[in-house]
Amino acid sequence: MPQIIPIRDLKNTSEISQRCHAANEPIFITKNGYGDMVIMSMEMYEEKMFMLDVYSKLIAAEKQLTEGKVLDGDASLQSLIDLVRDGKPITEETIREYRVKLNKAVDELVVQAEQEYSKKEYVSLAKLKRENENV
């Protein structure tokens, strides 16, 4: 259940800080009975910004796929290797190893992002307002 507090309770900053760090979701602040602000810990804010960045990149990637703006993975990888080559010969085996590592890392990031997203419960401000009116 989301925490909802009136704006007058913001006077006790130490208690508010403790509540933000103890909560696993934002705290909603009301003014005259209506939603006014949302507060959260820095850790939660950084997590939300990270997830927002991940999802915006996924949306952009999906858009590029639907528009056909894709590159051949092998050619792209080879061109990157050519750019950073330090004089040692790059073999097909090395390219395969990097490709496997890269695919595994991307898969792990996607799974982690999906797990983090599925743990969260998001509540609309309209729903909070209705619940406050019924109290």
LINPE-V541357 format. One record per residue. N is the residue number from 1. SS is DSSP state (H for helix, E for strand, - for the rest). OMEGA is omega in whole degrees, 0 to 359 (NA if undefined). Layout:
BEGIN
N_SS_OMEGA, N_SS_OMEGA
END
This chain:
BEGIN
1_-_181, 2_-_176, 3_E_179, 4_E_180, 5_E_177, 6_E_183, 7_H_181, 8_H_179, 9_H_180, 10_H_179, 11_H_181, 12_-_188, 13_H_180, 14_H_180, 15_H_179, 16_H_179, 17_H_178, 18_H_180, 19_H_179, 20_H_181, 21_H_180, 22_H_184, 23_-_175, 24_-_177, 25_-_179, 26_-_176, 27_E_183, 28_E_181, 29_E_178, 30_E_176, 31_E_184, 32_-_176, 33_-_181, 34_E_177, 35_E_183, 36_E_184, 37_E_173, 38_E_177, 39_E_180, 40_-_178, 41_-_178, 42_H_179, 43_H_180, 44_H_179, 45_H_180, 46_H_178, 47_H_180, 48_H_180, 49_H_177, 50_H_181, 51_H_177, 52_H_178, 53_H_179, 54_H_183, 55_H_177, 56_H_177, 57_H_177, 58_H_178, 59_H_179, 60_H_180, 61_H_178, 62_H_178, 63_H_178, 64_H_178, 65_H_181, 66_H_178, 67_-_179, 68_-_180, 69_-_181, 70_-_177, 71_-_175, 72_-_184, 73_H_181, 74_H_181, 75_H_179, 76_H_180, 77_H_180, 78_H_180, 79_H_176, 80_H_179, 81_H_179, 82_H_181, 83_H_185, 84_H_182, 85_-_182, 86_-_177, 87_-_178, 88_-_179, 89_-_178, 90_-_182, 91_-_175, 92_H_179, 93_H_178, 94_H_179, 95_H_179, 96_H_180, 97_H_179, 98_H_180, 99_H_179, 100_H_179, 101_H_180, 102_H_179, 103_H_179, 104_H_180, 105_H_179, 106_H_179, 107_H_180, 108_H_179, 109_H_179, 110_H_179, 111_H_180, 112_H_180, 113_H_179, 114_H_179, 115_H_180, 116_H_182, 117_H_184, 118_H_180, 119_H_188, 120_-_174, 121_-_182, 122_-_183, 123_-_179, 124_-_178, 125_H_178, 126_H_179, 127_H_179, 128_H_179, 129_H_179, 130_H_180, 131_H_179, 132_H_181, 133_H_181, 134_H_183, 135_-_NA
END
